[in-house]
Amino acid sequence: MAKPKKKYTPNHTRSSEKTEVKAKKHLGQHFLKDESIAKKIGDTLTLNSYRNVIEIGPGMGVLTKYILQKDLDVIAMDLDSESIEYLNTNFHLEHHEILKGHTKFKVVEADFLKFDLSMLFPGEQFAITGNFPYNISTQIVFKTLENKDRIPEFTGMFQKEVAQRICEKAGSKTYGILSVLAQAFYTAEYLFTVPPDVFNPPPKVESGVLRLIRKKEYSLPCDEKLFFKVVKTSFGQRRKTLRNSLKIFQLTEEIRELDILSKRPEQLSVEEFIELTLVVQNAPIE
């Protein structure tokens, strides 16, 4: 009879246990201390089409332990050496169990933004989650988009306004570059708001948790690099009509008279931005 799998739990019995990590302002650290919210964030993972997860900025592992309760291979990545020491001291694998050729839980000291993700779970899909440092949260999303072929799901906590912006629809003043680019490849859902007092130290703003699920058809029918350029150029002068903000593309007068170019960028849906990119892509240069 097969032995039941052992659960992965924090080890609180070691005499060498490190009891606390000091939050560092320059790293944008605000450690979540509310267990119920940590569990709620862990439960945002749908576990569809993947069994690997990278947690960014685990801190003292309040979210980590809830992810480890699931049938997943988990890599916790943090730039803070003190957090790495804490996790290595307080979390462990009972009997160093191996699952499907991967260590169930691994701690990596690295800067996610600079790390070569091809080194992790090679050839396999993985989700990303975490209580993201506010000062690099949008950069984390952009890196996710760069690696979208391997990342079917992304969940986590941002500054509330940033989370709402990512999930915003056309027509809103907060709809922008991040909204369009994220929603071109993922279905974005704002899940819930988190108050400041559940963190140590408490931030000055509310936080928001979102989930991005990659679309079944996420290959664009236009040139992807041009799509990014059109979106960024359009919102670079968001008060102007697209006819004026896209002058750098040297469109012909006939194309400049198209109705779509009389709009401002926040009025265009993701699908209309794709349509606009195709117009630019196929246009003769004036």
FISETOR-965827 format. One record per atom (N, C-alpha, C, O): x, y negated, z. Coordinates in steps of 0.001 Angstrom, whole numbers, plus 524288, in hexadecimal, padded with zeros to 5 digits. Atoms other than C-alpha are relative to their C-alpha. Layout:
// residues N
XYZ
...
// end
This chain:
// residues 286
80353804B480000
800008000080000
803767FB1A80000
807077FA988032F
7FCC9804BE8006F
8058E7F2CE7FBF6
7FF6A7FC96804CB
7FB247FBFA806EA
8002C8037D7FB82
809177E9B7806E5
7FD8A7FACF7FE6D
7FE8B7F8E87FA20
8025A805148014C
801137DD1B80767
804237FBCF7FFA0
808057FBE480276
7FC458044C8009B
808107D0E8802DA
800317FCAA804EC
7FC367FB9380764
7FF76803547FB6B
80D727C8B480DAB
7FEFF7FA5D7FE82
8006B7F8A67FA3F
800FF8058880107
809017BAAE80EA6
804E07FCD880134
808177FE5380476
7FB92803727FF48
812C67AFB380DDE
7FE737FBA5803A5
7FAF17F88F80281
8017C803C97FC04
8126A7A75A819EB
804C17FD26801F1
809127FF43801C0
7FB9D802D17FDC8
81AE079CCA81FFF
8022B802FB804AB
7FF3480552807A5
7FD957FD5E7FB97
824917A256829B9
800ED7FC1180453
804317F895803C1
7FF82803BA7FBBB
8233979B2A8368F
802CA80260804B2
802298008480916
7FD997FD507FB9B
82B7E7A45483EBE
805EC7FF7180036
8086680119803FC
7FA538004E80022
839587A12383AC8
802097FBDB803BE
7FFD87F79B8043A
7FDB9803B87FC4B
841E479AA3844D8
802687FB5E7FD3C
802FD7F72B7FF81
7FD838043580300
848387929883A0E
7FC027FCB47FD0C
7FD777F9857F9C0
80423802A7802DD
83B1878D6283564
800B07FA0C8000B
801AD7F7B18041E
7FFEB805AD80077
83B5177F658305F
7FA687FE24800B3
7F6F27FFCC7FDCE
8055B801337FE75
82F6D778EF83665
7FD7F7FB827FD01
7F8B77FB077FD07
8025A8048E8027C
82DA776C9582E56
803877FDDD7FBB7
8084E7FE567FBF3
7FD35802C68041C
8317F7654E82204
7FE477FA5080034
7F99C7F92C80060
801468058E7FFD9
8322F7569682258
7FE9C7FE1B7FA81
801987FEE17F6D1
801A78021C80515
82A977501A81743
803A97FBA37FE53
805077F83B8016E
7FC42803D28020D
8338C7480E80EA5
7FD4A7FC5D7FC2B
7FB137FE0D7F83F
802C9803E680322
82E4873B96808E3
801F27FFE67FA67
7FED07FF537F6CC
7FDDC800688054B
8377D73BA07FD2A
7FE5C8049D7FC8D
7FEC78045A7F7C4
801F67FB8A802F0
83202748F07F93E
7FA0C7FFE67FF8B
7F7B28036C7FD44
805B28007980043
823F77444F7FAB3
7FD2B804388030B
7F8DE805C980194
802437FBA27FD18
8213F74EC2804E5
7FBC97FE53803DD
7FC917FABF806FB
80434800797FC22
8146274F3A80C60
7FE2580594800E6
7FB93807DB7FD88
801167FA7B7FF0E
812B675C83812B1
7FA5E800D8801B1
7F8877FE848057A
805617FE987FEB5
805047621F812D1
7FFFD8032980513
80306806D8805A9
8002C7FD437FAFB
801677669082095
7FAB48028F8010C
7FA048053480501
8053C7FDCD7FF53
7F32D76A8B81EC9
7FFAE8055C7FD4E
7FFF6805B97F885
8000A7FAAD80211
7F23B7794F81D21
7FB63800FD7FC53
7FBF1803B87F867
804A07FEFD8033A
7E4727791681781
800A17FDB77FA8E
7FEE6800097F6B7
7FF248026580520
7E86776FDD80C97
80432802FC7FD04
803CB8039F7F844
7FBF67FCDA80286
7F4A9777D4809D1
7FD9E804E07FD94
7FEDA806477F926
802A07FB4A80208
7EC3E783F98084A
7FC997FEA47FB4C
7FC5F801917F77D
80373801B38043D
7E2C177C707FFA9
8031F7FEFF7FB02
80150800377F6B9
7FCA4800E58048E
7EDEF778517F6AC
801E28053A7FDD5
801FD806047F917
7FE5C7FAD4801BC
7F2F47864C7F64D
7FBC3802C27FCF0
7FCDE805A47F941
8046E7FD7C80297
7E57278AAE7F22D
7FE8A7FD757FAD1
7FB1A7FF6A7F815
8010E8025C80520
7E57A781717E674
80252803457FB94
800C7802AB7F711
7FDB97FC97803F9
7EDBE78B8C7DF4F
7FBFB8041E7FE5B
7F9F7806FE801A4
803FB7FC53801DC
7E49B7939F7D6D1
80228805837FF4B
7FF318094C7FF45
7FD557FAFA800D1
7EEA279E9F7D4B5
7FE7E802917FAD2
7FEF5807507FA34
801517FDF68052C
7EA067A0157C6B4
804C87FFEC7FC71
8074C7FBDD7FBE4
7FBEF7FF7380408
7F4227A4DF7BCBF
805907FF11801F2
8090D7FE417FEBC
7FAAD800917FDFC
7FFFC7A3757C5C1
8005E8028180568
7FC758031E80823
7FEFF7FE017FAC1
8061D7A9617D1E0
804EE7FD9480252
8072C7FF9E8060D
7FB5F802C87FE1F
8115179FC97D3CB
7FE927FA558012F
7FB7B7F7F07FE62
80120805697FE79
8110C792977DAB0
805007FD46801C4
808297FF7F804A0
7FBF0803697FDDB
81AC37879E7DCD8
7FD507FBF680369
7F9DD7F9228019C
801E6804237FC8D
817C177F2D7E89F
8042F7FBD280048
808AA7FCEC801A3
7FC508045D7FFE8
81E2A771D37E7B7
7FF607FCFF8051B
7FB087FB968069F
8000E803047FB28
821DC76AD87F44D
7FD50802C18047F
7F9B28008F806C8
802B37FD0F7FBE2
81E18775447FE47
800AE7FDCB8057D
7FD997FF00808F9
7FF4B8024B7FAC8
8238176D89809CA
800C28042380426
804938070E80407
7FFAE7FC1D7FBCC
820F3775D3815D3
7FC63804A27FF0B
7FB74807C080294
802B37FB4280179
8189C77FA980EA4
7FA5D80086801A4
7F84C804DC801C2
805747FF8C7FE56
80AF677C518133A
7FC87802177FBA0
7F8E7805167FCA2
802D07FDDE80486
805C177EFB8057D
8024B8053B7FE56
7FF71808BB7FCAD
7FD427FB48801BD
80FE27897380286
7FDA0804F180244
7FCD5808C37FF74
801D37FB2E7FD78
80A8C7932B80C53
7FAB9801CA7FDE2
7F98B806737FDEE
805137FE8280236
7FCFA792B58061B
8009E802187FA73
7FD93805677F8BD
7FEEB7FDE380530
8029F794FB7F88F
802248058F8007C
800EB808F37FD4D
7FD9F7FAE87FF3B
80A587A0867FDD3
7FC118043B8018F
7FD40808E280143
8040B7FC2E7FEA6
7FDC87A6F98025E
7FD718025E7FB24
7FA898062E7FB7A
8024D7FE26804E4
7FA117A8DA7F41B
803C5803C37FD47
80862803FD7FE9E
7FCCB7FC35802DC
7FF1B7B3467EACF
8030E7FD2D7FBBD
801D37FD937F71B
7FD048035780387
809297AA3F7E4B3
805D28004F80133
807618013B805A7
7FA73801037FF36
817B17A8C47E2B2
800947FA2080086
7FEB27F7317FD36
7FFE5805967FEC4
81AF979B8D7E89A
8059B7FE028006A
808E5800568030A
7FB1C802DD7FF5D
82679792587E703
7FEB27FAB080258
7FBAC7F7B28001B
800AA805137FD76
826CB786D07F069
804D57FCBD7FEBD
809317FE3380027
7FB9880340801BC
82F4677BE77EAC4
7FFDC7FAB4802A3
7FBE87F7F88028A
7FFB3805027FD4A
833D5770337F27A
805737FDBC7FF53
80950800987FF3A
7FB07802BD80071
83E86766147F0E7
8027B7FF1980556
8072F7FE30805B9
7FE4D801367FAB2
83F8F764377FF9E
80298804C080281
7FFFD808AA80384
7FD217FB957FDC4
84A0876D198055A
7FDFC8017780568
7FE4780603806F4
802127FEE17FACE
843E676BDF812D7
7FB08803577FF9A
7FA33806E4802BD
804A97FCCB800E1
837077713F80DB5
80184805897FE4F
7FF228095A80000
7FE247FAE7801C0
83E5777C46806F2
801DE80336804A5
8009B807D480515
7FE197FD447FB53
8451877FCA813B7
7FB74801C780365
7FB7C8061E80577
804957FEA67FCD3
8380F77F8D81AD9
7FD30804BA7FDB6
7FBE6808648008C
802D87FBB88027E
831727887F810F5
803118051A8004F
800D78093D80156
7FCC77FB477FFB9
83CCE79202810A9
800448023180588
80108806E380641
7FFCF7FE527FA90
83CA57928A81F7D
7FAC580207801E4
7FA8F805E3804C0
805247FEDF7FDCC
82E087932582205
7FC8C8038B7FCAF
7F8A98059F7FE9B
802F87FC7E8035D
8290279AE48165B
8039D804737FE67
808438039E7FD81
7FCD17FB9E801AB
82DB77A857812BF
7FC9F8042F7FD81
7F7DB804537FE26
8029D7FB8080264
82A517B45780B0E
800D1804AB8038F
805438063D80483
7FF6C7FB487FCEC
827937BFE8813A0
802028045E7FC71
7FFAA8059D7F86F
7FD7B7FBB8802DC
830827CAD280ECE
801D37FE537FA8C
803248019F7F74D
7FE33801F28051B
834367C2058033C
7FD45802D87FB81
7FFBE8046D7F7B2
8031B7FD17803DB
829597C85C7FB68
8006C7FD957FA94
800707F8CF7F9FD
7FFB0801B780572
82A6B7C7897ECAB
7FAE0801697FD44
7F8E8805C37FDD3
804E57FF1B802B6
81E4A7C6277E44B
800BE7FF117FA29
801F17FAB67F884
7FFB480065805B0
81E9E7C8E27D5AC
8052A7FD9D7FE2E
805477FA967FA72
7FAE2801DD801A5
82D047C5F77D4C7
801637FA8D801D4
805B27F8AF800C9
7FEFD805497FE1A
82BDA7B8A57DB36
7FFBB7FFE7805F0
7FC808029A80844
80070800CF7FA67
82E797B4B17E92D
7FAF97FD148010C
7F9CD7F93B7FE6A
805108025F7FEE7
8216F7B1297EF17
8007C7FA3480141
7FD487F7147FF7E
7FF718056F7FE52
826697A47A7F507
805B67FE657FFB9
8092580103801D8
7FAAE801F28009B
8326379C8F7F17A
8000A7FA1B800DD
7FC937F74F7FF0B
7FF67805977FF02
836F578F437F61C
804727FDFC7FC97
808BB8002C7FC99
7FC17802368038B
83E46786DA7EC3F
800E67FA4880157
7FD397F72F80174
7FE9E8057B7FF07
8456977A487EF90
801647FD817FAC2
805867FE977F88D
7FF2D8025C80522
8442C772197E337
7FC477FB727FF2E
7F8497FAF6801D0
8035980443801C0
83E82765FF7DCF4
7FCAA8021C7FB84
7FEB8803457F753
803767FDCC803FE
832A376ACE7D54E
800807FD1A7FADB
800577FF897F6B6
7FFD880318804C7
833E475FB87CB8C
804DA801217FCB8
804D2800507F7FB
7FB267FEED802D2
841BA763C97C7EF
800E7805CE7FF1D
80478807507FC44
7FF117FA5F8001B
8405D772717C95C
7FE3D8026A7FAD4
7FA2C800F77F8B7
801577FD29804C5
8405577B5C7BD68
7FC168044880165
7FD8580848803A6
8041F7FC5E7FE6F
83357782677BF00
8005E805477FD41
7FDD7809037FEEA
7FF4F7FAF580299
8377E78D1A7B580
802E7803D880380
802ED8088A80279
7FD297FCB07FC54
83FB0792437C0D3
7FC51802B6803D2
7FDDF8066E80671
803B47FDE17FC3D
8336D795437C8C1
7FBED8035B7FD34
7F9DA801C97F928
803DD7FC6E8024F
82A5C7A0B97C5C3
800D08007A7FA15
7FD1F7FFAD7F71C
7FEDE80005805AA
831027A2757B86E
7FC20803347FCDC
7FB0E807BE7FE06
803A37FD6A80380
8276C7A5B47ADBD
7FA858009B80214
7F730802E17FF75
805267FF597FD9F
81BC47A4F87B6E4
7FD517FAC2800E6
7FFD47F6A980118
803268049B7FECC
810CF79B5D7B988
8003D7FEEC805E0
800E88028480900
800218015C7FA75
8105E793FD7C668
7FCB57FB17800D7
7FC537F7BD7FD6A
802F0804AD7FE7A
807CD78A0F7CD56
803877FC7D80342
807887FE2F80550
7FD48803BF7FC9D
80C7B77DE87D466
7FC1E7FDDD803EA
7F7A77FCAC80293
80343802687FC01
8070F778E17E129
803797FD19803E0
808417FD92803B5
7FCEA802AB7FBFF
80B38770577EC7E
7FD6B7FB1680209
7F99C7F91A7FFDF
8013B805297FDE7
8099D7646D7F4D1
8044C7FC7E7FDE9
808607FBD980060
7FBCA80280802F2
8112D75C277EB34
801BA7FAC380251
7FE767F7A1803EF
7FE1F8052A7FE6A
819F1750CE7EF42
7FDBA7FBDE7FC55
7FE2D7FC577F791
802A7803E98033A
8129D744C57EA8C
803A67FD537FC1F
8020B7FBDD7F7D4
7FC788031180350
81EC473E657E4F0
801AC802E17FB0B
803EE800777F78D
7FEA37FD2C804CF
820C0749357DAC7
7FB62803177FDD2
7FC168064B7FA4E
804797FCB980173
812FB74EA97D92D
7FEAC7FFB37FA2A
7FD8B803B47F7C2
8014D8006A80592
810787494C7CB7F
80439802937FCA4
8030D804C27F886
7FBC27FD75802DD
81DD974E277C707
7FF62805EB80021
800C78089C7FC65
8010C7FA667FF99
81A1A75BAD7CBDB
7FBF2801A07FBEF
7FC6C805C17F983
804007FED7803F1
80E1375B337C31F
8025B7FFFC7FA86
8013B803707F75F
7FD958004280531
8161D7570B7B755
80372804C57FEFA
8038B806CD7FA9F
7FCBF7FB5B800C2
81FA7762427B993
7FC91804D67FF39
7FDF08085B7FC40
803B17FBBB800CB
8141E76B827BAAC
7FE1C8001D7FA57
7FDBC804487F7F8
801C78004880573
80F45766C37AD6D
80440801E07FC42
8031A804567F84B
7FBA57FE3680343
81CBC769427A7B2
80076805F480006
80267808487FC4A
7FF957FA527FF60
81BD0777537AC97
7FAAC802AC7FFF8
7F9FB806D98023F
8056C7FE1D7FFDD
80D52779697AA15
7FF56805847FDE8
7FBAC8083C7FF6C
8005D7FAB88021C
80FCD785ED7A265
80086804248043E
7FEBB8088D80393
7FF1F7FC397FBC8
813A678C6F7AF35
7FCBE7FEDC804DB
7FCBB801F08088D
802CF8019B7FB45
80AD3785487B8CD
7FA217FFC97FEEE
7F82F7FBD17FD09
8059B7FFE880115
7FC817895A7B7D3
7FCBF7FD01803FE
7F8357FBC080305
80302802AC7FBEA
7F89B7828E7C466
8038A7FC9980359
808167FDDB80449
7FD1F803C77FCD4
7FCD17770E7CCAC
7FC327FDD38040A
7F8247FBAB8029D
803508024D7FBF9
7F6F27731F7D9BA
8036B7FD1F803E6
808197FE2980443
7FCE18029A7FC03
7FB3176A107E481
7FDE77FAC1801A4
7F9D97F8EF7FFCE
801B0804D87FD88
7FA5975D977EC2D
8035F7FB657FE3D
8082C7FBA17FE39
7FDA1804E1801C8
7FD6574FF57E729
7FDD87FB7F80349
7FA527FC3A8067A
802B9804AD7FE3B
7FAAE742257EB62
7FAAF800097FD4F
7FA57801477F8AD
805597FF7B80205
7EBEE741607E978
7FF447FD5A7FABD
7FCF17FFA07F732
800C2802E8804DA
7EC607370E7DECD
80294802BB7FB61
8008B802997F706
7FD457FD3F80437
7F62873F037D6EA
7FCEE804DF7FE6A
7FC40805F57F9C8
8031D7FB4F80123
7EE2074B7F7D81C
7FB147FE9A7FCF0
7F9AA8014C7F936
804BC801AD802BE
7E1DF744337D3E3
801407FE3F7FA71
7FE3F7FF447F6D4
7FE82801DE80537
7E90973DF37C871
800F08048E7FC49
7FF5A8045F7F7C0
7FEF07FB7080345
7ED9C74B247C361
7FAED802767FE18
7FAA4804647F9B2
804FB7FD6C80137
7DF8E7501C7C392
7FBFE7FC537FD93
7F7BB7FE0D7FC2C
803BD803E5801DD
7D910743877BEC2
7FE97800D57FA43
801B2802D77F730
801DB7FF9380560
7D115743337B251
8003E7FABD7FD34
800DA7F6AB7FFB2
7FFD1804C380333
7D109739457A735
7FBD27FC27801C1
7F78E7FDAA80363
803B3804197FE95
7CA7A72C537AA00
801257FD8E80543
7FEF07F97B8068D
7FEAD802057FAD9
7D05472A407B778
804EE7FC9F7FFBA
8084E7FD777FC68
7FB5E8035B7FFCD
7DA4171FC37BADB
804D380304801D8
8093C80176800BB
7FB8E7FCF87FE11
7E2AF72A167C16E
8019E8046A7FC44
8058E8070B7FD1B
7FEB27FC2980417
7E289733137B58A
804D17FE117FD1F
804F97F99D7FB52
7FB2E801D88026B
7F022732B07AFD1
80344804567FDB0
801418087D7FC55
7FC617FC5980282
7FC18739B37AA8A
7FFB38056680271
7FF27809507FFB4
7FFEE7FAFB7FD4D
7FC3B7444F7B4E2
7FAD8802F27FF4A
7FAC9807BB7FED3
805277FD9A800D5
7EDA0746BD7B343
7FFD8802CA7FABB
7FE5B8075A7FA6A
800617FDEB80551
7EE9F748DC7A491
803B5804967FF37
8022D808A57FD23
7FC217FBE4800F6
7FB16750E67A47E
7FEB6804F68030B
7FF1D80944800F0
801537FB657FCDF
7F6F0759E57AF94
7FB34802C07FDCA
7FB19807897FD5B
804EC7FDAD801CF
7E93C75BE47AA2A
8003A801EF7FA5C
7FCA5804997F893
7FF547FDD880541
7EE4675EAA79C7B
80122805DB8003F
7FFD3808C57FCA7
7FE547FA8D7FF8D
7F38476BA67A175
7FD5D802F78047A
7FD34807C580481
802557FD977FB5A
7EC7A76E117AE5C
7FA927FDD080115
7F9627F9587FFC2
804ED801DE7FDDD
7DEE076D357B3FD
8011F7FE0880580
802FE800F8808D1
7FE8E8027E7FB11
7E04B763BF7BF62
7FB457FF628038A
7F7177FDBC801D3
8044C800457FC33
7D7F9764367CBAE
801F37FDAD80526
8058C7FFC280791
7FED0802407FADD
7D8BB75B5B7D79A
7FCEC803188040E
7F82580378803A9
8027F7FC527FC6A
7D5C9764577E31B
7FE2C7FD888051B
7F9987FE0680680
801A28025C7FB0D
7D5D775CD97EFFF
803FF7FBF8801DC
8087B7FBE180021
7FCD18043A7FDD1
7DB3E7514F7F794
8020F8018F80560
7FF678043F80859
7FD767FEBD7FB08
7E498752698031F
801747FAE6802CE
8041C7F79B80085
7FEDE804D97FD27
7E57C747C180DB2
805AF7FFBC801D6
80845803C580238
7FA848009D7FE74
7F29D7423481236
8016C8028E8052E
805E980418805F3
7FEA57FE537FAB7
7F19E746EB82044
8013E805D280089
80258807A5804D9
7FE9E7FA727FFAE
7F4157553481CD8
805B8800E47FE74
80771805577FDDD
7FA7D7FFAD80163
802397522281942
8036C7FDD580463
801AB7FAC3807A6
7FC13802307FC81
80E7474F748211F
804E47FEBA7FCCA
8076C8024A7FAC7
80301804957FE55
811B67449081F10
7FB687FF1A7FC46
7FB9A800CE7F7C8
80479800FD80371
8048274005819B6
8015E7FC107FBB7
803AC7F8037FCE4
7FF25803DC80423
805627394980C5F
7FC297FB80800A2
7F8877FBC8803C5
8036E804917FFA4
7FEF272C1B80A61
7FB3D8007F7FC6B
7F7E57FD0B7FC48
804417FF48803C4
7F5AC7319B8002C
7FD8A80563800B4
7FFC8808D380335
802777FAD880015
7EC1873CD37FE87
80294803627FBD2
805028016D7F82A
7FDE27FC4E803CA
7F034748F67F732
7FB89802CB7FD36
7F71C802D87FF17
803F07FD27802F2
7E8FD750E67ECFF
80247805027FDCB
806C78051E7FC18
7FE4B7FAF280206
7E9DF75F177E8CB
7FD41801147FAD3
7F887800537FA5A
802317FEEB80523
7E7EA763027DAA0
801A0805627FE1A
80508807ED8005A
7FE7D7FB158028F
7E88876EF17D201
7FFF07FF327FA16
7FC3D7FD037F7EE
7FFAB80005805B0
7ECEC76FE77C3D8
80026805A67FE2A
8037E808A77FFE2
800097FAC58023C
7E97A77C457BC52
800E57FF7F7FA1F
7FDF67FCDC7F75E
7FE918007A80581
7EFE277DDB7AF1A
7FB98801ED7FC74
7F92F805F87FD73
8040D7FEA0803BB
7E67377E327A3B4
80194804E07FCE8
80634805DD7FC0C
7FEE57FB5980323
7E54178AB779BD6
802AD7FE7C7FAE8
80651801147F922
7FD928020D804BE
7E87C782E778FB2
802AF7FAE18016D
800357F6C380185
7FD43804BA7FE3F
7F2E477953793F7
804227FE197FC1B
807147FA797FD3E
7FC92801F680420
7FAA4777EA78763
7FD1D7FBB77FD0D
7F8BD7FC8C7FB3D
8028F8046E80289
7F79076AB77816C
8002B800947FA05
803F1802AE7F7E8
800147FFD0805B4
7F3A4769A877310
8030F7FB837FD86
8028D7FA737F8DD
7FCCB80455801E5
7FD0C75E40771DA
80583800A98022A
8067B8040F8056D
7FAAA7FFDD7FE04
80B7475BCF7742F
800047FE61805C6
7FE557FA1380718
8005F800F07FA60
80CFF75CB1782FB
8033F7FB4D801BA
8016C7F81F804D6
7FCAE8046D7FE7C
8184D7531D78442
7FD8F7FAD97FE44
7FDC27F6F580116
80298804BA801E8
810F87493F77BF5
7FB3A7FECB80356
7FA287FA3E80478
80483800B77FC8D
804D274B5378450
801A57FD3480507
7FF227F96F806A4
7FE0F802857FB3C
80C99747D77908E
801657FA4E7FEF1
800397F6D880211
7FE52805558014A
8123473BE6789B8
7FB597FC6D7FF07
7FB557F7F2800C4
804B18032380116
804EA73724784E4
7FD377FEA08050F
7FB987FA28805CC
802B3800F07FB06
7FEDB738A47926C
802FF7FC0480348
800B37F85080550
7FCDC8038D7FCC2
80A0D731D979973
800317FA857FDAF
7FFF97F6AA8008C
7FFE28051B8028F
80AC5726E778F6F
7FAB97FD3D80096
7FA837F88380172
8053D802457FF96
7FC10724D378FF8
7FF1C7FD958055E
7FD317F931805C2
800E1801F57FABB
7FBAD7234979EBA
804347FC31801C5
803AB7F9B0805D7
7FBEB803CB7FEAF
8081E71B3D79ECA
7FDF07FA697FFB9
7FFF87F6E78024E
8029B8051D80063
7FF6770FC279AF7
7FA25800FD8003A
7F759800097FC6E
805547FE027FFAA
7F265714A479FF3
7FBCC7FBD37FF67
7F7477FD237FE67
803EA8041F800AE
7EB9D7076B79F40
7FF287FEAF7FA3E
7FB597FC1B7F8D6
8007D8011F8058E
7EDD4706C1790AF
7FD1D804687FD39
7FCCF808CD7FF27
8025B7FBDD80329
7E67B70E057862C
804678035A7FDC5
808E7801AE7FD8A
7FC167FC798022D
7ED747199278028
802557FDD67FAF7
806CC7FF047F9A3
7FE1B8027A804D7
7EEB8711D77738D
804E27FCBA80122
8087E7FC757FDF7
7FB868034A7FE8D
7F817708CE77AB6
804438030D802D9
808E780230801F1
7FC0A7FD3C7FCE2
7FEBD7122678415
80311804047FCCC
80763805827FE4A
7FD557FC1180331
8023D71BDB77947
802C57FDB17FB3A
803C2800747F76A
7FD5C8028E8046B
808E2711FA7704D
8053B8027F7FEBB
807018024B7FA44
7FAC97FDCF800EA
815D37190877208
7FFDD804887FC16
803E6806097F9F3
8006A7FBA6803B0
810AC7240C76987
7FF687FE2B7FA58
7FF3A8015E7F6C2
80032802568053E
80F9571AC075DD7
7FBC38027A7FC91
7FCC7804337F832
804647FDB3802CD
8024371FA6759AE
7FE2D7FC5F7FB9B
7FEAE7F79A7FBF4
801ED803228045C
7FC6D71B3274CE0
7FB367FCE1801B1
7F8A07FE2D80588
8047B803527FEB8
7F20D710B074CF4
7FAEA8031F7FFCA
7F7628023E802EE
804B67FCC980075
7E7E671AA37489F
7FF1F8033E804F6
7FAB9803A8806DD
800787FCE07FB3B
7EAAB7233D75462
7FEF57FC89804B3
7FC0A7FE008083B
800BD803A37FB9B
7EB3F7179775D83
7FA577FE3380075
7F8B97FC3F8048B
8057E801957FFE2
7DD1F714DC759F2
7FC5D8045D801EA
7F7A58038980255
803417FBB87FE04
7D8547220975EFD
7FD867FE8880538
7FFEC7FBCE80860
802D98015F7FB35
7CE46720FA769E4
802E680196804ED
802C57FEC9808D5
7FD5B7FE127FB52
7D672728FD77357
804377FC37801E5
805637FBF98068E
7FBD3803A57FE92
7E11871E9D77303
7FDEE7FADC80236
800F57F78F803F6
8024D804B77FDA8
7D7997141B7777A
7FEFA800C0805D5
7FD6E7FD1680889
800F37FECB7FA77
7D67F71ACF784BF
804D27FF0F8034E
809277FE888014A
7FBA98002E7FC4C
7DED57197D790E9
8011B80599801C6
7FDA9808F080176
7FE847FA8E7FEE7
7E628725997959F
7FC86802CF803F1
7FB958077E80364
803327FD5B7FC09
7DD91728477A17D
7FAAB801B17FDEC
7F7D28048B8008C
804FF7FE758025D
7D1E2729BD7984C
8005E8051F7FD00
7FC5D8074F7FB7C
7FF487FB5180328
7D7B67358079143
8004B804E88035E
8031E8050D80742
7FFA57FAE67FD72
7D57674379795AD
8050F802B17FE41
807C0800CF7FABF
7FB6E7FCF580198
7E05274D89794C5
7FF7B801997FA48
8033C8013F7F74C
800E77FE4D80562
7DA4B752937882B
800C87FB877FC26
802CC7FC577F7DC
7FF488048880370
7DA37744DD78265
805BC7FE7A7FFA5
807757FC907FB96
7FA5C801058004D
7E89B74323785F1
802AA803DC7FC53
8065F8027E7F996
7FDF07FC23803B2
7EB6674FAE77E8A
7FEAD7FE4E7FA70
801F27FE9B7F6EC
801AD801F28051E
7E39374A437731C
8035C7FB5E7FE52
804FB7FB037F9CF
7FCCC8049380123
7EB2973D83773F9
805928019E7FE89
807E37FF687FAF2
7FABD7FE1D80130
7F81A744D777414
800438024B7FA86
8041B801897F7BD
8002B7FDCE8054B
7F42374C1F767C9
7FFD47FBAD7FBE7
8022B7FC287F7BB
8002A804788038F
7F10473F1B76158
805787FDCA7FF46
8072D7FCD87FAE1
7FAB18022980030
7FE89739EA764CB
803AE803D57FD42
806FB802477FA1F
7FC967FBEE80229
80503746C67611C
7FF93800597FA15
8037B8011B7F761
800EE7FF5380597
7FEEB7473E7539E
7FFFF7FADE7FCF7
7FF477FAD97F836
8005B8052280288
7FF5C738AD750C5
804D87FEBA7FCD0
809367FFD47FE80
7FB7880209802E0
80800733067460C
802227FB35802CB
7FF247F83480510
7FDAB804857FD6A
8116F728FC74B4B
7FF427FB407FC96
8000A7FB7A7F7D9
8011F804D9802EF
80E0B71B0774763
804FD7FDD87FD99
804DB7F9CE7FAFE
// end
